[in-house]
Amino acid sequence: MQPNFNGPIPGESLTHELGSQPDERPAEITDPTDAYNFFAKNLVEEESLKRLALAAELGMPVEMLTRSLLFAAWAEGKITFDAMYLIFSPLFSYMMEVLDKVGVTYVDLVPRNETDELEEVMEMLHKRKDFFNEGKAEAPVEVEEEEADEAEEEEDEVPVGGLMGRPE
């Protein structure tokens, strides 16, 4: 009885044909300047402007709108990944200018959670740095004899032989 090697590879049903996804093909627009001009031109079209104004009036931060717009364009294969990051800031500014001209009030940035954890950690690091810079580093701690004996006993408990043991 011969094994059948012509069957499906495990997990094959969870994959797709290479090159069938838009982000696996070369992007339509590769130059960041061209990509920015594409978005700027389409953003002032009546339908796009209505959608942008409505989303801004509903409280969607312009930062989130810009990120989602650029990510969708990358996922559809319209722009390159690096162009997506390079044009974010100018497009973000342009979208706010357009909303200002139309007279729509908007939230510019996504609210960030303010916590004191980062400040506490940075303060702790500065204290530690100052401590070591002053030359007050602790002397090496001597190991008591009991701990040394326990370490020797642990070495004796190493398995001998078997798949993972040491050969003798």
C-alpha positions as CSV (number, residue, x, y, z in Angstrom):
1,M,0.0,0.0,0.0
2,Q,1.6,3.3,-1.2
3,P,0.8,6.6,0.6
4,N,-1.1,9.2,-1.5
5,F,1.0,12.4,-1.9
6,N,-1.4,14.1,-4.2
7,G,-3.8,15.2,-1.4
8,P,-4.2,18.7,-0.2
9,I,-1.5,20.3,2.0
10,P,-2.8,20.8,5.6
11,G,-4.1,24.3,5.9
12,E,-4.4,24.8,2.2
13,S,-8.0,25.6,2.5
14,L,-7.0,28.6,4.7
15,T,-4.8,30.2,2.0
16,H,-5.4,31.8,-1.4
17,E,-3.6,31.7,-4.7
18,L,-0.4,33.8,-4.6
19,G,-1.0,37.1,-6.3
20,S,-4.8,37.0,-6.1
21,Q,-5.0,39.6,-3.4
22,P,-4.7,43.3,-4.3
23,D,-1.9,43.9,-1.8
24,E,0.2,41.2,-3.4
25,R,0.3,42.9,-6.8
26,P,2.2,46.1,-7.7
27,A,0.3,49.2,-6.6
28,E,-1.4,51.4,-9.1
29,I,0.2,54.6,-7.7
30,T,3.8,54.3,-6.5
31,D,4.9,57.9,-6.2
32,P,3.8,59.6,-2.9
33,T,3.2,62.9,-4.7
34,D,0.9,61.2,-7.2
35,A,-0.9,59.4,-4.4
36,Y,-1.4,62.7,-2.5
37,N,-2.7,64.4,-5.6
38,F,-5.1,61.5,-6.2
39,F,-6.6,61.8,-2.7
40,A,-6.7,65.6,-2.7
41,K,-8.5,65.6,-6.1
42,N,-11.1,63.0,-5.0
43,L,-11.6,64.5,-1.6
44,V,-13.2,67.7,-2.9
45,E,-15.7,65.8,-5.1
46,E,-19.2,66.4,-3.9
47,E,-20.0,62.9,-2.7
48,S,-16.6,62.5,-0.9
49,L,-16.9,65.8,0.7
50,K,-20.4,65.0,2.0
51,R,-19.2,61.8,3.5
52,L,-16.2,63.4,5.1
53,A,-18.3,66.3,6.6
54,L,-21.0,63.8,7.9
55,A,-18.3,61.6,9.6
56,A,-16.7,64.7,11.1
57,E,-20.0,66.0,12.4
58,L,-20.7,62.7,14.0
59,G,-17.6,63.0,16.0
60,M,-15.2,60.8,14.1
61,P,-11.7,62.1,14.6
62,V,-10.1,63.3,11.3
63,E,-6.9,61.3,12.2
64,M,-9.0,58.1,12.2
65,L,-10.7,59.0,8.9
66,T,-7.3,59.7,7.3
67,R,-5.8,56.5,8.5
68,S,-8.7,54.4,7.4
69,L,-8.9,56.0,4.0
70,L,-5.2,55.4,3.4
71,F,-5.2,51.9,4.8
72,A,-8.2,51.0,2.5
73,A,-6.3,52.4,-0.5
74,W,-3.3,50.3,0.4
75,A,-5.4,47.1,1.0
76,E,-7.1,47.6,-2.4
77,G,-3.7,47.9,-4.1
78,K,-4.2,51.6,-5.0
79,I,-1.1,52.9,-3.2
80,T,2.1,51.5,-1.8
81,F,2.7,50.8,1.9
82,D,5.4,53.5,2.2
83,A,3.3,56.1,0.3
84,M,0.5,55.4,2.8
85,Y,2.8,56.5,5.7
86,L,4.5,59.3,3.7
87,I,1.3,61.1,2.7
88,F,-0.5,60.7,6.0
89,S,0.5,64.0,7.6
90,P,-0.1,66.2,4.5
91,L,-3.4,64.5,3.8
92,F,-4.5,64.9,7.4
93,S,-3.7,68.6,7.3
94,Y,-5.5,69.0,4.0
95,M,-8.6,67.2,5.3
96,M,-8.8,69.6,8.2
97,E,-8.4,72.6,5.9
98,V,-11.2,71.4,3.7
99,L,-13.5,70.9,6.8
100,D,-12.6,74.4,8.0
101,K,-13.5,75.9,4.6
102,V,-16.9,74.1,4.6
103,G,-17.5,75.2,8.2
104,V,-17.7,71.8,9.8
105,T,-16.6,71.4,13.4
106,Y,-14.4,68.4,13.9
107,V,-12.3,66.4,16.3
108,D,-8.8,66.4,15.0
109,L,-7.0,63.7,17.0
110,V,-8.1,60.4,18.5
111,P,-8.2,60.8,22.3
112,R,-5.3,59.1,24.0
113,N,-5.6,57.5,27.4
114,E,-3.5,59.5,29.8
115,T,-1.9,57.3,32.5
116,D,0.9,58.0,35.0
117,E,2.5,54.7,34.4
118,L,5.0,55.9,31.8
119,E,5.9,58.9,33.9
120,E,6.5,56.6,36.9
121,V,8.6,54.2,35.0
122,M,10.7,57.1,33.5
123,E,11.2,58.6,37.0
124,M,12.3,55.2,38.3
125,L,14.8,54.8,35.4
126,H,16.2,58.3,36.0
127,K,16.7,57.4,39.7
128,R,18.4,54.2,38.9
129,K,20.6,55.9,36.3
130,D,21.6,58.6,38.9
131,F,22.3,55.9,41.4
132,F,24.7,54.0,39.1
133,N,26.3,57.2,37.8
134,E,27.2,58.2,41.4
135,G,29.3,55.0,41.7
136,K,27.1,53.6,44.4
137,A,26.6,50.3,42.7
138,E,25.9,47.6,45.2
139,A,28.8,45.2,46.1
140,P,28.3,41.7,44.8
141,V,26.2,39.6,47.1
142,E,27.9,36.6,48.6
143,V,26.2,33.3,48.2
144,E,25.6,31.5,51.5
145,E,26.9,28.0,51.8
146,E,23.4,26.4,51.9
147,E,22.5,27.9,48.5
148,A,25.8,26.6,47.1
149,D,25.0,23.1,48.4
150,E,21.5,23.3,46.8
151,A,23.0,24.3,43.5
152,E,25.4,21.2,43.6
153,E,22.5,18.9,44.5
154,E,20.5,20.2,41.5
155,E,23.4,19.4,39.2
156,D,23.3,15.8,40.4
157,E,19.7,15.5,39.4
158,V,20.4,15.8,35.7
159,P,18.8,13.0,33.8
160,V,21.1,10.4,32.4
161,G,20.5,8.7,29.1
162,G,17.2,8.9,27.1
163,L,16.3,11.4,24.4
164,M,17.1,14.5,26.4
165,G,19.5,13.3,28.9
166,R,23.3,13.4,28.9
167,P,25.1,10.4,27.5
168,E,27.6,8.9,29.9
